[in-house]
Amino acid sequence: MADLLVWQGDITTLSVDVIVNAANSSLLGGGGVDGAIHRAAGPQLLEECRRLNGCQTGEAKITPGYQLPARWVIHTVGPVWHGGGQQEAALLAHCYQNSLALADEVGAVTIAFPCISTGVYGFPKQQAAHIAVTTVRQVLENQATPEKVYFVCFGQEDTMIYQRLLQAG
């Protein structure tokens, strides 16, 4: 079973095989994590993303990391929260499933996920973290890589939520 870890800080500074970008459907950059990743990776990332023709909610696409310490960036589009009645939980789980499948395809040993959909998309943090941890555990029961998964939290509140979930087993 993979090691699941919580790390608080800037995901763009992590030296891992893959970082996951909480992207918008255009894949052309935005605010929050998405904007930070695009700024840190350099202009080649935007050029590459233009050729991908966007991405549907719950799906994932992969690009090189360019100027990032990470070798790859997996771009996934989380759902906007509309109260929970529009398949938001299933779509968020798909983000993690599809990202882990792509990471496995490129032989990634380490991957770092941000808190997908909990910023401007409004997904409740506790529920999103529970979906993240549960989905990653389920996928990695049947998949050998990645061997180390980081849940990267920018703020203390998210960090504490993930620490409690991982300690609870």
C-alpha positions as CSV (number, residue, x, y, z in Angstrom):
1,M,0.0,0.0,0.0
2,A,1.2,3.5,-0.8
3,D,2.3,6.0,1.8
4,L,-0.3,8.8,2.1
5,L,1.1,12.0,3.5
6,V,0.0,15.5,4.2
7,W,2.3,18.4,3.3
8,Q,1.5,22.1,3.9
9,G,2.9,24.5,1.5
10,D,3.2,25.5,-2.2
11,I,2.6,22.5,-4.5
12,T,4.8,24.1,-7.2
13,T,7.9,23.6,-5.1
14,L,7.6,19.9,-4.5
15,S,10.1,17.6,-6.2
16,V,7.8,14.7,-7.1
17,D,7.1,12.9,-10.3
18,V,3.7,14.4,-10.8
19,I,1.8,17.3,-9.4
20,V,-1.9,17.5,-10.0
21,N,-3.4,20.8,-11.2
22,A,-6.9,21.7,-10.1
23,A,-7.6,23.2,-13.5
24,N,-10.6,24.9,-15.1
25,S,-12.1,23.3,-18.2
26,S,-10.1,25.5,-20.7
27,L,-6.8,24.3,-19.1
28,L,-5.5,27.8,-19.9
29,G,-4.7,28.9,-16.4
30,G,-6.8,30.7,-13.8
31,G,-6.5,31.6,-10.2
32,G,-5.4,29.7,-7.1
33,V,-3.4,26.5,-7.6
34,D,-4.0,26.6,-11.4
35,G,-2.5,30.1,-11.8
36,A,0.4,29.2,-9.5
37,I,1.3,26.1,-11.5
38,H,1.1,28.0,-14.8
39,R,3.3,30.8,-13.5
40,A,5.9,28.4,-12.1
41,A,6.0,26.1,-15.1
42,G,6.6,28.9,-17.6
43,P,5.0,29.8,-21.0
44,Q,5.6,26.3,-22.5
45,L,2.9,24.9,-20.3
46,L,0.2,27.3,-21.7
47,E,1.3,26.4,-25.2
48,E,1.0,22.7,-24.5
49,C,-2.4,23.2,-22.8
50,R,-3.8,25.1,-25.8
51,R,-3.2,21.9,-27.9
52,L,-5.2,19.7,-25.4
53,N,-8.5,21.4,-26.4
54,G,-9.8,21.6,-22.8
55,C,-10.9,19.0,-20.4
56,Q,-14.3,17.8,-19.1
57,T,-15.2,17.8,-15.3
58,G,-13.9,14.7,-13.7
59,E,-11.4,13.9,-16.5
60,A,-7.6,14.4,-16.5
61,K,-4.9,15.2,-19.1
62,I,-1.1,15.2,-18.7
63,T,1.7,17.5,-19.8
64,P,5.4,17.8,-19.0
65,G,6.2,20.0,-15.9
66,Y,8.5,22.3,-17.9
67,Q,10.2,24.6,-15.3
68,L,8.6,22.9,-12.3
69,P,10.5,20.5,-10.1
70,A,7.8,17.9,-11.0
71,R,8.4,15.9,-14.2
72,W,4.7,15.9,-15.1
73,V,1.5,17.9,-14.5
74,I,-1.8,16.2,-14.5
75,H,-4.6,18.7,-15.1
76,T,-8.0,17.6,-13.7
77,V,-11.2,19.6,-13.6
78,G,-13.1,19.3,-10.3
79,P,-16.8,19.9,-10.0
80,V,-18.4,23.2,-9.0
81,W,-20.4,22.6,-5.8
82,H,-24.2,23.1,-6.4
83,G,-25.4,21.6,-3.1
84,G,-24.4,18.0,-3.7
85,G,-27.3,16.9,-6.0
86,Q,-25.5,17.1,-9.3
87,Q,-23.1,14.2,-9.0
88,E,-20.4,16.4,-7.5
89,A,-19.1,13.6,-5.2
90,A,-18.8,11.2,-8.1
91,L,-17.2,13.7,-10.4
92,L,-14.6,14.6,-7.7
93,A,-13.8,10.9,-7.2
94,H,-13.3,10.6,-10.9
95,C,-10.7,13.4,-10.7
96,Y,-8.6,11.3,-8.4
97,Q,-9.2,8.0,-10.2
98,N,-8.3,9.5,-13.6
99,S,-5.3,11.3,-12.3
100,L,-3.9,8.2,-10.6
101,A,-4.5,6.2,-13.8
102,L,-2.4,8.7,-15.8
103,A,0.3,8.7,-13.1
104,D,0.5,5.0,-13.3
105,E,0.7,5.1,-17.1
106,V,3.9,7.3,-17.0
107,G,5.4,5.2,-14.1
108,A,5.2,7.9,-11.5
109,V,6.4,6.8,-8.1
110,T,5.3,10.0,-6.3
111,I,2.3,12.3,-6.9
112,A,1.0,15.4,-5.1
113,F,-2.7,16.4,-5.1
114,P,-4.0,19.9,-4.2
115,C,-7.4,20.3,-2.5
116,I,-9.4,19.9,-5.6
117,S,-12.7,22.0,-5.9
118,T,-12.5,23.5,-2.4
119,G,-11.5,27.0,-3.5
120,V,-13.7,29.1,-5.7
121,Y,-15.6,25.9,-6.8
122,G,-17.0,25.8,-3.2
123,F,-16.9,22.1,-2.5
124,P,-17.1,21.6,1.3
125,K,-13.6,21.0,2.6
126,Q,-14.3,18.1,4.9
127,Q,-16.4,16.2,2.3
128,A,-13.8,16.8,-0.4
129,A,-11.0,15.6,1.7
130,H,-12.9,12.4,2.7
131,I,-13.6,11.7,-1.0
132,A,-9.9,12.3,-1.8
133,V,-8.5,10.0,0.8
134,T,-11.1,7.3,0.3
135,T,-10.8,7.3,-3.5
136,V,-6.9,7.2,-3.4
137,R,-7.0,4.3,-1.0
138,Q,-9.5,2.4,-3.1
139,V,-7.5,2.9,-6.4
140,L,-4.2,2.0,-4.8
141,E,-5.5,-1.3,-3.6
142,N,-5.5,-2.4,-7.2
143,Q,-2.6,-0.3,-8.6
144,A,1.0,-0.5,-7.6
145,T,2.1,3.1,-8.4
146,P,2.3,5.8,-7.3
147,E,4.0,4.5,-4.1
148,K,3.8,7.9,-2.3
149,V,0.8,10.3,-2.4
150,Y,1.0,13.8,-1.0
151,F,-2.1,15.7,-0.1
152,V,-0.8,19.3,-0.4
153,C,-2.6,21.8,1.6
154,F,-2.0,25.5,1.4
155,G,-3.7,26.5,4.7
156,Q,-3.7,25.1,8.2
157,E,-7.5,24.3,8.1
158,D,-7.1,21.9,5.2
159,T,-3.9,20.4,6.7
160,M,-5.7,19.5,9.9
161,I,-8.6,18.0,8.1
162,Y,-6.3,15.7,6.1
163,Q,-4.2,14.8,9.1
164,R,-7.3,13.7,11.1
165,L,-8.5,11.6,8.1
166,L,-5.2,9.9,7.6
167,Q,-4.8,9.2,11.4
168,A,-8.3,7.7,11.5
169,G,-7.2,5.1,9.0
